[in-house]
């Protein structure tokens, strides 16, 4: 894959952030993400503790991957003092060309979202055999 950087460039970062800023005035946290590249494509591991599978939205449109998770955890008692609070998660990525957007898959377990972004067949590296000359 020519462009190994799945995150957006500085110029594009401004565009993505402006999208985030136009969100509802709720508090959003940026989930921590690991991105790995293999021969068959990219794998993303996104930490979103406290989010149920039903409260997660993954949207891919025009090369922009949007991940959103809503936390519905409530404390079993009244707050007296709090230094930590769970927030909803929101993050966007520009997906490089060469990813087969129709075959992107996701699974979620133990607070970690795993996205598999396979390369399109045309983008996969291949070995070209050399025929003997005459």
N, C-alpha and C positions, 0 to 999 in steps of 0.2 A: 504494500500500500504506500503510495507516494507521500501522503499526508498522514503521519503517525499521530499528530496532535488532534485529538478529538474535541478539545476545548476550543473556544472561540478566540480569535486574535484580538488585539487591543481595540482596533477599529470596530470589529463586530461586538466586542464585549460591551461597548457603550449601548449598542442597539439592544442586546439581550438584557442588560441591566434596566434599560428604560422600560422594557416589557415587565420586568419584575416590579418596578416601582409603580406601575399603573395597576397593580393588583389591589385587591381590597385592603384597607388599612390594618389588616391583622398582622400579627408578628409571625415572620417566617424564619426558619433556620435553614442553613445551607447544609445538606447532608454530605458526609465524607464519602469520597468515591475513589476506588482503585480501578484503573483501566489497564487491561492486559491485551497484547496483540499476539495472535498466533497466525499460522499459515491460512487457516480457514476464516479468520475474521477477528473481531474484538469481543472481549468479555468485560462487562462492567459489574462491579460489586459496590452497592450503595447501601450504607448504614442508615436505617430509619427506625430506631427503637421506638416502641410504643404505638406504632401504626399497624392497624389490622389490614389484612389483604383487601377487605371490602372498602377500606377508606383510602385506597391508593389509586391514583390515576396516572397512566403512562400514555403520552400522546406523541405521535411522530407525524409532522406535517412540514412539507417543503424543506426537508433537511434539518429541521429543528426538533430535537428530542426534549420533551418537557416531562418532568417527573414531579408529582405532587402527592404528598401524604398528609392526612389529617389525623391528629392525635386526639383520642376521645377518653384518655385515662383520667379518672377522677379519684381524688384521695378519699379513703373511706371515713375520714373525719374532717373536722373543721381546721383550717390552717391557723396556726398561731404565729409561726415564723417560717419563712420560706426563702432559701437561697438558690434553689434550682426549680425551674419549671419546664415542662415539655412544651415545645412549640411545633407548629405545623411545618412541614418540609416543602421546599420548592427549589428546583434547579433546572437549568436548561443547558443543552449542548448542541453545537452544530455538528452534524454527522458528516464525515467525509464522503465524497463521491466514491463509488465503488462498493458501497454497502447495499446489500439487497434488502430494501426496506420492507418488502412483502414477507420476508422470512425472519424478521426480528422476533425473538421469543423472550419470555420472562418467567421467573419463578421466585417465590418469596418464602423464606423460612428463617425463624429465629431472629427477626429484625433486620435481615439482610436481603435486599433485592438483587437478583442476579439476572442481568440482561445479556443475551447472546446476539451479537450483530454480525451475521455471516457476510462474507464477501460475495459479491455477484460473480457468477462464473467467469465473466470476461475479465474481472479484476484479479482473479487468482493467478499466482505465478505458475508457469508451466515450463517444462523442459522441452526444448526443440531438438529433435534428432537430426543429425547431419547425415545426409545420404551420400554414398560413395560417388565420387566424380567419374566421368567417363574418360 
